[in-house]
């Protein structure tokens, strides 16, 4: 082989080696760039994952906080329900007391009405009896009272007549006594009922 061919061969080989080296350098630069890109992406992904983990932790914290608040609200609701139940019991008790009081008022009104009717009846009875007693006293005064009774008794024609007349006078006197006792009792009852009415 000639010197010229040898130089040509060596030059070609050098060119080939230089080309290969440049190709490897370019390839190595590309790999380094891709590696840098991947490292950047990995770093970015780690940052995003860190943010996501932080968000998850925040969310878990908020969930725990919300559960705590929910428990507090449930406790407050239970407390309110208990108070409401107690209030309803109190209202029912007061309504029962009001019903009983109204029944007592109705009974008192009925008693009051009856008491007024009793007072009116007593007053009428006393008024009639007083009129009767006035008439009897007037008649007794006009006819001589006890003297007239003695005349009736001593005017007897026989012992039997005496007994009959004495019994009649006693009956009249007992009736007068009964009327007076009834009159006093009615007046006392009237006074008691007026006090009760007041």
C-alpha positions in Angstrom: 0.0 0.0 0.0 1.3 3.4 -0.9 2.0 6.2 1.5 -0.8 8.2 0.0 -3.4 5.5 0.5 -2.2 5.0 4.0 -2.6 8.7 4.9 -6.0 8.6 3.3 -6.9 5.5 5.3 -5.6 7.0 8.6 -7.3 10.3 7.8 -10.6 8.5 7.1 -10.2 6.6 10.4 -9.4 9.8 12.2 -12.5 11.5 10.7 -14.5 8.5 11.7 -13.2 8.5 15.2 -13.7 12.3 15.5 -17.3 11.9 14.2 -17.9 9.1 16.7 -16.4 11.1 19.5 -18.5 14.2 18.5 -21.6 11.9 18.3 -20.8 10.5 21.7 -20.3 14.0 23.1 -23.6 15.1 21.6 -25.3 12.0 22.9 -23.7 12.5 26.3 -24.9 16.1 26.4 -28.4 15.0 25.4 -28.4 12.3 28.1 -27.1 14.9 30.6 -29.9 17.3 29.5 -32.5 14.6 29.7 -31.1 13.5 33.1 -31.3 17.1 34.3 -34.9 17.3 32.9 -35.7 14.1 34.7 -34.1 15.3 37.9 -36.1 18.6 37.6 -39.3 16.6 37.0 -38.5 14.3 39.9 -37.8 17.3 42.1 -41.1 18.9 40.9 -43.0 15.7 41.5 -41.5 15.4 45.0 -42.6 19.0 45.7 -46.1 18.3 44.4 -46.2 15.1 46.4 -45.1 17.1 49.5 -47.8 19.6 48.8 -50.4 16.8 48.3 -49.2 15.1 51.5 -49.5 18.5 53.3 -53.0 18.9 51.8 -53.9 15.4 52.9 -52.6 16.2 56.5 -54.6 19.5 56.5 -57.7 17.7 55.3 -57.2 15.0 57.9 -56.8 17.7 60.5 -59.9 19.5 59.3 -61.8 16.2 59.3 -60.7 15.6 62.9 -61.7 19.1 63.8 -65.0 18.8 62.1 -65.7 15.5 63.9 -64.8 17.2 67.2 -67.2 20.1 66.4 -69.9 17.6 65.3 -69.5 15.7 68.6 -69.8 19.1 70.4 -72.9 19.9 68.4 -74.4 16.5 69.1 -73.7 17.0 72.8 -75.4 20.4 72.7 -78.4 18.9 70.8 -78.7 16.1 73.4 -78.5 18.8 76.2 -81.2 20.9 74.4 -83.4 17.8 73.9 -83.1 17.0 77.6 -83.9 20.6 78.6 -86.8 20.6 76.1 -88.1 17.3 77.6 -87.9 18.8 81.1 -89.6 22.0 79.8 -92.4 19.9 78.3 -92.8 18.0 81.5 -93.0 21.3 83.4 -95.6 22.7 80.9 -97.7 19.5 81.3 -97.5 19.8 85.1 -98.5 23.5 84.9 -101.4 22.7 82.6 -102.6 20.0 85.0 -102.3 22.5 87.9 -104.2 25.1 85.8 -106.9 22.4 85.0 -107.2 21.6 88.7 -107.3 25.3 89.6 -110.0 25.9 87.0 -112.0 23.0 88.5 -111.6 24.4 92.0 -112.7 27.8 90.7 -115.7 26.2 89.0 -116.5 24.4 92.3 -116.0 27.6 94.3 -118.3 29.5 91.9 -120.9 26.8 92.3 -120.5 26.9 96.1 -120.8 30.7 96.0 -123.9 30.5 93.9 -125.4 28.0 96.3 -124.3 30.1 99.3 -126.0 33.2 97.8 -129.2 31.2 97.2 -129.1 29.8 100.8 -128.6 33.4 102.1 -131.5 34.7 100.1 -133.7 31.8 101.2 -132.7 32.4 104.9 -133.4 36.1 104.6 -136.9 35.5 103.1 -137.7 32.9 105.8 -136.5 35.3 108.6 -138.5 38.1 107.0 -141.6 36.0 106.9 -141.1 34.7 110.4 -140.5 38.2 111.8 -143.7 39.4 110.2 -145.5 36.4 111.8 -143.9 37.1 115.2 -144.9 40.8 115.0 -148.5 39.8 114.2 -148.5 37.4 117.1 -147.0 39.9 119.5 -149.5 42.5 118.4 -152.3 40.0 118.8 -151.0 39.0 122.3 -150.8 42.7 123.3 -154.3 43.4 122.0 -155.7 40.3 123.7 -153.8 40.6 127.0 -150.9 38.1 126.4 -150.3 35.7 129.3 -153.3 37.0 131.1 -155.5 35.8 128.3 -153.9 32.4 128.4 -154.6 32.2 132.2 -158.2 33.3 131.5 -158.6 30.5 129.0 -157.2 27.9 131.4 -159.2 29.2 134.4 -162.3 29.5 132.4 -162.5 25.7 132.3 -165.9 24.1 133.1 -164.5 20.8 134.3 -161.2 19.1 135.1 -161.2 17.5 131.6 -161.8 20.9 130.0 -159.0 22.3 132.2 -156.6 19.6 130.9 -157.7 20.2 127.3 -157.3 24.0 127.6 -153.9 23.6 129.4 -152.6 21.3 126.7 -153.8 23.7 124.0 -152.1 26.7 125.7 -148.9 24.6 126.2 -149.0 23.6 122.5 -149.3 27.3 121.5 -146.5 28.2 123.8 -144.3 25.3 122.5 -145.0 26.5 119.0 -144.0 30.0 119.9 -140.8 28.7 121.5 -140.0 26.5 118.5 -140.6 29.5 116.2 -138.3 31.6 118.3 -135.6 28.9 118.4 -135.9 28.4 114.6 -135.7 32.2 114.2 -132.5 32.5 116.3 -131.0 29.5 114.5 -131.7 30.9 111.1 -130.3 34.3 112.1 -127.1 32.6 113.4 -126.8 30.5 110.1 -127.4 33.7 108.1 -124.6 35.4 109.9 -122.2 32.4 109.4 -123.1 32.3 105.7 -122.5 36.0 105.2 -119.1 35.6 106.9 -118.3 32.6 104.6 -119.4 34.7 101.6 -117.1 37.5 102.6 
